Amino acid sequence: MVYEHTQPGVLIRWALGLSMVLLAALWWSTGESGGGAGVIMGAVLSLFALALVLMHSLTVRVDEGGITAACGPGLIRRQVPLGAVRAARAVRNPWYYGWGLRLFPGGVLWRVSGLDAIELDLGRRRWLIGTDDPQGLLQAIEQARSQAAGPRVRPRPGGAR
């Protein structure tokens, strides 16, 4: 069983794109293509472009190897083995947790769009994975965890023979 879903980072695309356009307009309107201000604005534009490339989407994959989340082209990724997951549940995060890769009280949030996520209890920390398919992702995680656990063998009445 394999589940794979890519969520586009609509809000991140719009925010970074608009910021880049505004910065570029400011850069060109000041006429400072050279000098210190031009270099700083060029560097900021380059960082925004890099952030846009790295965070334009979030792909989540669930298979026998575990749960993997990768941002954009996959340079930023994290994998957790199924055995490390104590529990998983669908949650709705407050808007002020933000978007992108964030620390929040008790864990880490990976979110590129929307407010829905799957919360993985990893023991000492939690990992919130943003998704626009919370029920499908949760079902895939639960199914993969049950398959990884294998069939449970019940002892025979009267002891082992």
NUVOVO-626885 format. One record per residue (C-alpha): residue number from 0; x, y, z. Coordinates in pm, 1 decimal. Each point is the difference from the previous one (the first is absolute). Last residue first. Example, Ala and Ser with C-alpha at 12.3 -4.5 7.8 and 13.67 -1.06 7.14 Angstrom:
BEGIN
> 1:1367.0:-106.0:714.0
> 0:-137.0:-344.0:66.0
END
This chain:
BEGIN
> 160:269.2:-2646.6:2348.4
> 159:-73.8:347.3:136.8
> 158:-253.4:49.6:276.9
> 157:-344.3:-140.2:77.1
> 156:-190.5:222.7:-235.8
> 155:206.4:68.5:-305.8
> 154:186.6:327.9:-14.6
> 153:-129.9:255.8:-248.8
> 152:227.5:91.2:-287.4
> 151:-43.6:357.3:-123.2
> 150:24.4:45.0:-372.0
> 149:254.2:249.2:-122.4
> 148:97.9:324.5:173.1
> 147:117.4:142.1:-331.6
> 146:-341.6:-67.3:-155.1
> 145:-174.6:182.4:288.6
> 144:238.7:294.7:-28.8
> 143:-47.5:19.2:-377.9
> 142:-380.2:-0.9:38.7
> 141:7.6:268.4:269.9
> 140:234.0:218.3:-204.7
> 139:-207.3:-42.3:-318.2
> 138:-323.9:80.7:186.8
> 137:156.6:312.2:149.4
> 136:122.3:113.1:-342.0
> 135:-339.9:-54.5:-162.7
> 134:-184.7:172.6:285.8
> 133:233.5:300.7:4.8
> 132:0.8:61.7:-377.9
> 131:90.0:372.1:-30.9
> 130:307.9:-71.8:208.0
> 129:229.4:156.0:257.2
> 128:227.7:-239.0:186.2
> 127:16.9:67.5:373.2
> 126:286.4:-178.6:171.4
> 125:-19.2:-48.4:374.7
> 124:286.8:-35.4:241.6
> 123:102.5:-208.6:303.6
> 122:-181.7:-309.1:-121.9
> 121:-47.3:23.9:-374.4
> 120:-366.7:98.7:5.0
> 119:-85.1:75.0:-362.6
> 118:-250.2:278.2:-58.2
> 117:-163.1:-0.3:-340.3
> 116:-79.0:343.2:-134.8
> 115:-277.5:234.9:-107.3
> 114:56.6:378.8:0.7
> 113:55.9:77.8:-366.5
> 112:324.2:27.2:-195.9
> 111:371.0:-79.9:18.6
> 110:18.2:-168.2:340.8
> 109:276.7:-187.1:183.4
> 108:-43.9:52.2:375.1
> 107:249.2:-106.9:265.7
> 106:-54.4:-94.9:361.4
> 105:-103.6:63.0:356.7
> 104:-81.9:369.9:-14.0
> 103:45.3:97.9:-364.8
> 102:305.2:-8.1:-223.5
> 101:-65.4:83.7:-359.6
> 100:75.5:-119.5:-351.3
> 99:-222.7:193.6:-239.0
> 98:-327.4:157.0:96.2
> 97:-104.9:178.1:317.0
> 96:-99.9:-129.8:344.2
> 95:-211.8:317.3:8.2
> 94:-262.0:-158.0:-226.6
> 93:-100.9:-247.3:272.9
> 92:48.7:-364.8:-87.8
> 91:-278.5:-243.2:-84.5
> 90:81.8:-353.8:107.4
> 89:-20.8:-353.8:-140.9
> 88:150.3:-266.1:222.5
> 87:302.7:-227.0:17.8
> 86:133.7:-200.3:293.0
> 85:324.0:-153.3:128.2
> 84:188.0:48.7:-326.5
> 83:359.3:-123.5:32.1
> 82:-92.3:-343.5:-137.6
> 81:-118.8:155.1:-326.2
> 80:350.6:132.5:-66.5
> 79:21.2:379.6:-31.0
> 78:138.3:169.2:-308.6
> 77:79.2:367.4:-46.8
> 76:66.7:199.0:-312.8
> 75:142.2:329.6:-120.0
> 74:172.5:-46.0:-336.0
> 73:-316.0:-168.3:-127.2
> 72:-89.8:218.3:-300.9
> 71:-254.7:196.0:204.7
> 70:-16.0:-121.4:359.3
> 69:26.1:-368.9:81.1
> 68:-193.3:-201.6:258.4
> 67:70.6:-366.9:59.3
> 66:-197.4:-241.1:216.1
> 65:144.0:-346.8:46.7
> 64:188.5:-263.9:-194.1
> 63:-313.2:-211.4:-61.0
> 62:-155.8:292.9:-183.9
> 61:-141.5:345.9:69.5
> 60:100.4:292.5:-220.4
> 59:-66.2:368.1:59.9
> 58:87.4:265.0:-257.6
> 57:-1.4:365.2:104.3
> 56:2.1:276.6:-260.6
> 55:159.0:334.5:-97.6
> 54:239.3:-4.7:297.5
> 53:347.9:-48.4:-148.9
> 52:-55.9:193.9:-324.0
> 51:-181.3:285.7:173.7
> 50:261.5:14.1:275.5
> 49:274.9:25.9:-265.3
> 48:-185.8:283.9:-174.8
> 47:-44.3:179.6:333.0
> 46:371.8:-41.4:75.1
> 45:92.6:137.1:-344.0
> 44:-228.3:299.5:47.4
> 43:165.3:69.0:336.4
> 42:346.4:-20.4:-158.1
> 41:-102.9:236.4:-279.5
> 40:-144.6:240.5:255.0
> 39:326.5:-5.7:196.4
> 38:213.2:47.0:-312.6
> 37:-216.6:286.9:-120.5
> 36:15.4:172.8:338.2
> 35:380.9:-29.4:12.6
> 34:81.6:137.2:-342.2
> 33:-119.8:-93.2:-345.9
> 32:-353.7:-57.6:-125.0
> 31:-100.0:297.4:207.6
> 30:-249.3:166.8:-231.1
> 29:-238.2:29.3:292.9
> 28:-291.5:-109.7:-219.5
> 27:179.7:-316.2:-112.0
> 26:60.6:-128.5:352.1
> 25:-345.8:100.7:121.2
> 24:-161.6:-179.4:-294.1
> 23:217.8:-307.6:65.5
> 22:-93.9:3.8:367.9
> 21:-370.6:27.9:-81.2
> 20:18.3:-280.2:-258.0
> 19:197.5:-224.6:235.6
> 18:-242.1:61.8:286.1
> 17:-294.0:-81.9:-226.5
> 16:164.9:-326.7:-106.9
> 15:92.6:-92.3:356.2
> 14:-351.6:58.0:129.6
> 13:-178.6:-155.0:-299.0
> 12:218.0:-310.1:-15.3
> 11:-12.2:-44.9:378.6
> 10:-378.3:26.1:-0.5
> 9:-41.9:-254.0:-279.9
> 8:255.4:-251.4:128.0
> 7:-109.9:-286.1:-221.6
> 6:-77.7:-325.6:180.3
> 5:160.9:-313.6:-136.9
> 4:-138.5:-341.2:94.9
> 3:156.2:-343.9:19.9
> 2:-148.6:-307.7:163.8
> 1:157.8:-342.5:-48.9
> 0:-139.8:-336.3:101.8
END
